Amino acid sequence: MTTSLRAPGKDIAFIHLLRLVAVSMVLYDHLIAIYAERWKDILWMPPIWLNTYLFTPFGIIQSMGFIGVSLFFLVSGYIITHAASSETRREFLIKRVLRIYPPLIGSVLVCVICQPGTSRDIGDILLNFTLLNYVSVPQVIIQGVAWSLVIEMSFYLMTLLLLTLMQRKAWLHVLAQSLLVAFCLRKSHSFGASFFLFTVSFAYVPYLIIGQLLYFLQTGRMTLRVFLPLLVVQFGLLEWGLLSIHTQFLPLDNSYLINFTYALALFIIVSQSNIHSFTGIPRQLANMSYSIYLLHGNIGIAVLNFLLPKTGFGLAFCAACATTLGASALSFRYIEKPSQQWARKLIKSRVY
């Protein structure tokens, strides 16, 4: 027996459910826990109850926000490996670039419009378009949630570099990735400030590698006997990153590893559930999850700032969510879908 988990079907329905859960957690963290509780000192019964009976007793940090981001990382590691298993380097590069960057660029422009005090310097804006602002000194961050995209792109570039190896020898591919992460952690202070900033992001890559490992296990490309040691290696790399870089998230009462373990358990449970289809409005929201993730912190908070002095928080929150979903639907229809269609045309055209 090569696997202890059920392999995915053609339409990986559970992935869509996890995307919806992940983006909901991030929205709760940013629009309720951070905005209402921390910034505005608003007492609202749902977060009070969750804090008292769920978050504090179980050590859940950032009001589920990090669990949501961890789910996104696991989903990316899983689904990108699924896609890359049958793609050429050219196909992989075109699809990933046109998947990530057009919506990102649109969201940066929204940030410039909606966020007071945001840099209007054209150089800063262009740098944020590329994500290179995260490895530049000084850092100028316009789109706050884009920190996770730097991690995604690092994983994509590593997958692109090792694509042939991934398609032929899954265990060796994971080992090669692990050595690259270990090298960066070991040399994080050796090549200047920009390399250190890169390592700050690259230290998160094992979260995505674990999603990749789950894909290899579920599809039978890796045995449980090989999976488990490589899983331990990834947790060791994550611990190394916490000890050397992200030390504030090492203590048990503020632990990345504990919260990632919750996300991993949720991922495994949902992946083994009998979800054969995921349709209707929930599926549409899941499809828009990337745009929702990019836009909620700007459009949602702008609406909250405008309405809160005039209404109660409940009504302002509902309006913020509705406006965010409307803007995300427009982004999905007019930016995400056309850029994906453009990617398919470029691949078919064989234009280099």
C-alpha positions as CSV (number, residue, x, y, z in Angstrom):
1,M,0.0,0.0,0.0
2,T,1.6,3.3,-1.1
3,T,-0.7,5.7,0.6
4,S,-3.0,6.0,3.7
5,L,-5.0,8.9,2.2
6,R,-7.5,8.9,-0.6
7,A,-6.2,10.3,-3.9
8,P,-7.9,13.3,-5.4
9,G,-10.3,13.2,-8.3
10,K,-10.2,15.3,-11.5
11,D,-12.1,18.2,-9.8
12,I,-10.5,18.6,-6.4
13,A,-13.7,19.8,-4.7
14,F,-12.3,20.0,-1.2
15,I,-9.7,22.6,-2.3
16,H,-12.5,25.0,-3.1
17,L,-14.0,24.5,0.3
18,L,-10.6,25.1,2.0
19,R,-10.1,28.3,0.0
20,L,-13.5,29.6,1.2
21,V,-12.7,28.7,4.8
22,A,-9.2,30.3,4.6
23,V,-10.4,33.6,3.2
24,S,-13.2,33.8,5.8
25,M,-10.7,33.4,8.6
26,V,-8.5,36.1,7.2
27,L,-11.5,38.5,6.8
28,Y,-12.6,37.8,10.4
29,D,-9.1,38.6,11.7
30,H,-8.7,41.8,9.7
31,L,-12.1,43.3,9.8
32,I,-13.3,42.2,13.2
33,A,-10.4,41.2,15.4
34,I,-8.0,43.9,14.3
35,Y,-10.2,46.7,13.1
36,A,-13.1,46.5,15.6
37,E,-11.4,45.1,18.7
38,R,-7.9,46.4,18.5
39,W,-8.3,49.7,16.6
40,K,-11.7,50.8,17.7
41,D,-12.2,49.1,21.0
42,I,-15.6,47.9,20.0
43,L,-17.2,45.3,22.3
44,W,-19.1,42.8,20.2
45,M,-20.4,39.5,21.6
46,P,-19.3,37.0,18.8
47,P,-15.6,37.9,19.1
48,I,-15.8,38.1,22.9
49,W,-17.3,34.5,23.0
50,L,-14.7,33.2,20.5
51,N,-11.8,34.8,22.4
52,T,-13.0,33.4,25.7
53,Y,-14.0,29.8,24.7
54,L,-11.9,29.1,21.6
55,F,-9.0,31.3,20.8
56,T,-7.4,31.7,24.3
57,P,-7.9,28.1,25.6
58,F,-6.5,26.5,22.4
59,G,-3.7,29.0,21.7
60,I,-5.2,30.2,18.5
61,I,-3.3,33.4,17.4
62,Q,-4.4,36.3,15.2
63,S,-8.0,35.3,15.7
64,M,-7.6,32.5,13.2
65,G,-5.8,34.7,10.7
66,F,-2.7,32.6,10.6
67,I,-4.6,29.4,10.4
68,G,-6.3,30.9,7.3
69,V,-3.0,31.9,5.7
70,S,-1.6,28.4,6.5
71,L,-4.5,26.8,4.7
72,F,-3.8,29.0,1.7
73,F,-0.1,27.8,1.8
74,L,-1.2,24.2,2.1
75,V,-3.7,24.6,-0.8
76,S,-1.0,26.2,-3.0
77,G,1.6,23.5,-2.3
78,Y,-1.0,20.9,-3.1
79,I,-2.7,22.4,-6.2
80,I,0.5,23.8,-7.7
81,T,2.1,20.4,-7.6
82,H,-1.0,18.9,-9.1
83,A,-0.8,21.4,-12.0
84,A,2.9,21.3,-12.5
85,S,3.0,17.5,-12.7
86,S,1.8,17.8,-16.3
87,E,3.2,21.2,-17.4
88,T,6.3,22.3,-19.2
89,R,8.4,25.0,-17.7
90,R,7.0,27.5,-20.2
91,E,3.4,26.6,-19.4
92,F,4.1,26.7,-15.7
93,L,5.8,30.1,-15.8
94,I,3.1,31.7,-18.0
95,K,0.2,30.4,-15.9
96,R,1.7,31.4,-12.5
97,V,2.8,34.9,-13.6
98,L,-0.5,35.7,-15.1
99,R,-2.4,34.2,-12.2
100,I,-0.5,36.2,-9.5
101,Y,0.5,39.6,-11.0
102,P,-2.6,41.2,-12.8
103,P,-4.8,41.0,-9.7
104,L,-1.9,42.1,-7.5
105,I,-1.2,45.1,-9.7
106,G,-4.9,46.1,-9.6
107,S,-5.0,45.7,-5.8
108,V,-1.9,47.9,-5.4
109,L,-3.7,50.7,-7.4
110,V,-6.7,50.2,-5.1
111,C,-4.4,50.6,-2.1
112,V,-3.0,53.9,-3.5
113,I,-6.6,55.2,-3.9
114,C,-8.1,53.9,-0.7
115,Q,-5.3,54.1,1.9
116,P,-4.5,57.6,3.3
117,G,-0.8,58.2,3.6
118,T,0.1,55.5,1.0
119,S,3.2,56.3,-1.0
120,R,2.3,57.9,-4.4
121,D,5.9,57.7,-5.6
122,I,5.9,56.0,-9.0
123,G,9.1,54.1,-8.2
124,D,7.5,52.6,-5.0
125,I,4.3,51.7,-6.9
126,L,6.2,49.9,-9.6
127,L,8.3,48.1,-7.1
128,N,5.2,46.9,-5.3
129,F,3.8,45.7,-8.7
130,T,6.7,43.2,-8.9
131,L,6.9,42.2,-5.1
132,L,10.6,43.2,-5.1
133,N,9.7,45.8,-2.5
134,Y,9.8,43.0,0.0
135,V,13.5,42.5,-0.6
136,S,14.5,46.1,-1.1
137,V,16.0,48.4,1.6
138,P,14.2,50.4,2.8
139,Q,11.0,48.4,2.4
140,V,8.0,50.4,1.2
141,I,4.9,48.2,1.5
142,I,1.7,49.4,-0.2
143,Q,-0.3,46.2,-0.3
144,G,-0.1,44.7,3.2
145,V,-1.2,41.2,2.5
146,A,1.2,40.8,-0.4
147,W,3.8,39.4,2.0
148,S,2.3,36.0,1.5
149,L,2.6,36.3,-2.3
150,V,6.4,36.7,-1.9
151,I,6.4,33.3,-0.3
152,E,4.1,31.9,-3.0
153,M,6.4,33.2,-5.8
154,S,9.5,31.8,-4.0
155,F,7.8,28.4,-4.0
156,Y,6.8,28.8,-7.7
157,L,10.4,29.7,-8.7
158,M,11.8,26.8,-6.8
159,T,9.3,24.5,-8.5
160,L,10.1,25.9,-11.9
161,L,13.9,25.4,-11.2
162,L,13.3,21.7,-10.1
163,L,10.3,20.9,-12.4
164,T,11.9,17.9,-14.2
165,L,13.0,16.5,-10.9
166,M,9.6,17.0,-9.4
167,Q,8.0,15.1,-12.2
168,R,10.4,12.2,-12.0
169,K,11.5,11.7,-8.4
170,A,9.1,13.2,-5.8
171,W,11.2,12.4,-2.7
172,L,14.4,13.7,-4.3
173,H,12.6,16.9,-5.3
174,V,11.4,17.5,-1.8
175,L,14.9,16.8,-0.5
176,A,16.4,19.3,-2.9
177,Q,13.9,22.0,-1.9
178,S,14.7,21.3,1.8
179,L,18.4,21.8,1.2
180,L,17.7,25.1,-0.5
181,V,15.7,26.3,2.4
182,A,18.4,25.1,4.8
183,F,21.1,26.9,2.8
184,C,19.1,30.2,3.0
185,L,18.5,29.9,6.7
186,R,22.2,29.1,7.3
187,K,23.4,32.0,5.2
188,S,20.6,34.5,6.1
189,H,23.1,37.1,7.4
190,S,25.9,36.4,5.0
191,F,24.9,38.2,1.8
192,G,23.5,41.6,2.9
193,A,20.2,43.1,3.9
194,S,18.3,42.1,0.7
195,F,19.2,38.5,1.1
196,F,18.2,38.5,4.7
197,L,14.8,40.0,3.7
198,F,14.4,37.3,1.1
199,T,15.2,34.6,3.7
200,V,12.5,36.2,6.0
201,S,10.0,35.2,3.4
202,F,11.7,32.0,2.2
203,A,11.6,30.6,5.7
204,Y,7.8,30.1,5.2
205,V,8.3,27.9,2.1
206,P,8.2,24.6,4.1
207,Y,4.5,25.3,4.8
208,L,3.9,24.9,1.0
209,I,6.2,22.0,0.7
210,I,4.0,20.2,3.3
211,G,1.1,20.7,1.0
212,Q,3.1,19.3,-1.8
213,L,4.0,16.3,0.3
214,L,0.3,15.6,1.0
215,Y,-0.3,15.6,-2.8
216,F,2.5,13.1,-3.4
217,L,1.2,10.9,-0.6
218,Q,-2.4,11.0,-1.8
219,T,-1.6,10.3,-5.4
220,G,0.7,7.4,-4.5
221,R,3.9,9.1,-5.7
222,M,5.3,8.7,-2.2
223,T,5.0,6.0,0.4
224,L,4.0,6.8,4.0
225,R,7.5,5.5,5.0
226,V,9.1,8.3,2.9
227,F,6.5,10.9,3.6
228,L,6.9,10.9,7.4
229,P,10.6,11.6,7.6
230,L,10.3,14.4,5.0
231,L,7.4,15.8,7.0
232,V,9.6,15.9,10.1
233,V,12.3,17.7,8.1
234,Q,9.9,20.4,7.1
235,F,8.8,20.9,10.7
236,G,12.5,21.1,11.6
237,L,13.1,23.8,9.0
238,L,10.1,25.7,10.3
239,E,11.5,25.5,13.8
240,W,14.9,26.7,12.6
241,G,13.2,29.7,10.9
242,L,11.4,30.5,14.2
243,L,14.6,30.2,16.2
244,S,16.7,32.3,13.9
245,I,14.2,34.8,12.3
246,H,10.6,34.8,13.5
247,T,11.4,34.4,17.2
248,Q,8.2,36.3,18.3
249,F,6.1,33.3,17.0
250,L,8.1,30.7,18.9
251,P,6.4,30.8,22.4
252,L,3.5,28.5,23.1
253,D,1.1,31.3,23.6
254,N,2.0,32.9,20.2
255,S,3.0,29.8,18.3
256,Y,3.1,29.5,14.5
257,L,3.7,25.8,14.7
258,I,0.7,25.1,16.9
259,N,-1.6,27.0,14.7
260,F,-0.1,25.5,11.5
261,T,-0.8,22.1,13.0
262,Y,-4.4,23.1,13.4
263,A,-4.5,24.1,9.7
264,L,-2.8,20.9,8.7
265,A,-5.3,18.8,10.7
266,L,-8.2,20.7,9.1
267,F,-6.7,20.2,5.6
268,I,-6.3,16.4,6.1
269,I,-9.8,16.1,7.6
270,V,-11.5,18.0,4.8
271,S,-9.4,16.3,2.1
272,Q,-10.7,12.9,3.3
273,S,-14.3,13.9,3.5
274,N,-16.9,12.9,1.0
275,I,-16.9,16.1,-0.9
276,H,-17.5,15.2,-4.6
277,S,-18.7,18.6,-5.8
278,F,-18.7,22.2,-4.5
279,T,-21.0,24.4,-6.5
280,G,-23.3,27.4,-6.4
281,I,-22.5,30.6,-4.5
282,P,-19.9,29.0,-2.2
283,R,-18.0,27.8,-5.2
284,Q,-18.2,31.3,-6.8
285,L,-16.9,32.8,-3.5
286,A,-14.1,30.3,-3.5
287,N,-13.2,31.1,-7.0
288,M,-13.0,34.8,-6.0
289,S,-10.9,34.1,-2.9
290,Y,-7.7,35.5,-4.3
291,S,-9.4,38.8,-5.2
292,I,-11.2,38.9,-1.8
293,Y,-7.9,38.3,-0.1
294,L,-6.2,41.2,-2.0
295,L,-9.1,43.7,-1.7
296,H,-10.7,43.2,1.7
297,G,-8.2,45.1,3.7
298,N,-8.5,48.3,1.6
299,I,-12.1,48.4,0.4
300,G,-13.5,46.8,3.5
301,I,-11.7,49.1,5.9
302,A,-12.5,52.2,3.8
303,V,-16.2,51.3,4.0
304,L,-15.9,50.7,7.8
305,N,-14.2,54.0,8.3
306,F,-16.9,55.8,6.3
307,L,-20.0,54.1,7.8
308,L,-19.0,53.5,11.4
309,P,-19.5,57.1,12.6
310,K,-23.0,56.9,11.1
311,T,-24.2,53.4,11.9
312,G,-23.4,50.6,14.3
313,F,-20.6,48.2,13.7
314,G,-22.9,45.3,12.6
315,L,-24.4,47.3,9.7
316,A,-21.0,48.8,8.8
317,F,-19.5,45.3,8.8
318,C,-22.2,43.9,6.5
319,A,-21.8,46.8,4.1
320,A,-18.0,46.3,4.1
321,C,-18.3,42.7,3.3
322,A,-20.9,43.3,0.6
323,T,-18.7,46.0,-1.0
324,T,-15.6,43.8,-0.8
325,L,-17.5,41.0,-2.5
326,G,-18.8,43.3,-5.2
327,A,-15.3,44.6,-5.9
328,S,-13.9,41.1,-5.9
329,A,-16.5,39.9,-8.4
330,L,-15.4,42.7,-10.7
331,S,-11.7,41.9,-10.2
332,F,-12.4,38.2,-10.9
333,R,-14.5,38.9,-14.0
334,Y,-12.4,41.7,-15.6
335,I,-8.9,40.9,-14.3
336,E,-8.5,37.3,-13.1
337,K,-10.5,35.5,-15.8
338,P,-9.1,37.5,-18.7
339,S,-5.5,37.0,-17.5
340,Q,-6.1,33.3,-17.2
341,Q,-7.6,33.2,-20.7
342,W,-4.5,35.2,-22.0
343,A,-2.3,32.6,-20.4
344,R,-4.0,29.8,-22.3
345,K,-3.8,31.7,-25.6
346,L,0.0,32.4,-25.0
347,I,0.6,28.7,-24.3
348,K,-1.3,27.6,-27.4
349,S,0.3,30.2,-29.6
350,R,3.9,29.0,-28.8
351,V,5.1,32.6,-29.0
352,Y,8.4,32.9,-27.1
